[in-house]
Amino acid sequence: MKKIYEVGGTLNKGFVGQISYTICLDDIYKEMDITFSFDKQHYEVITDDLKKELVAACNGKYGADTASDEVITDTIRGMKTELQVIVTMNDQFIGGIHRQETCRHLYFSETDATPGCIPQSQIDGVIRITIVAFSVIRDDTKYSLSLSAQ
């Protein structure tokens, strides 16, 4: 496949929102592969400072300032960065993936498509890829996005 577009970026802790990329295809294609990946999905090390930050946040928002160390640690282990990818072609939805994976492929052809995506008889026009950030738990979370077609 021919690589048509590639971009990367950095998300900061606490970011909630959408980032959209619009790609005008130069030709009509039979298949397309979009790859999206990111790092820092979970906390790798649970520090005392992180525990204090969580307790302070819960106390400020919910008035809850008591919890066992085990509950705090389990809560932090369960936290994750959640990013979804949505794809439209010529303003029509053609696919979306919200999986707990740090690398995702969205494949489209006339006869096949990644689960969550709709097969397309031809790939042409304007592709819009939207990254939806529900939760980013760590600063400097890097992501990359590429679109290839043939």
PyMOL commands that set and color helices and strands:
alter all, ss='L'
color gray80, all
select helices_A, chain A and resi 48-62+69-78
alter helices_A, ss='H'
color red, helices_A
select strands_A, chain A and resi 2-11+17-24+32-38+82-89+92-97+103-108+126-135+141-149
alter strands_A, ss='S'
color yellow, strands_A
deselect
rebuild
show_as cartoon
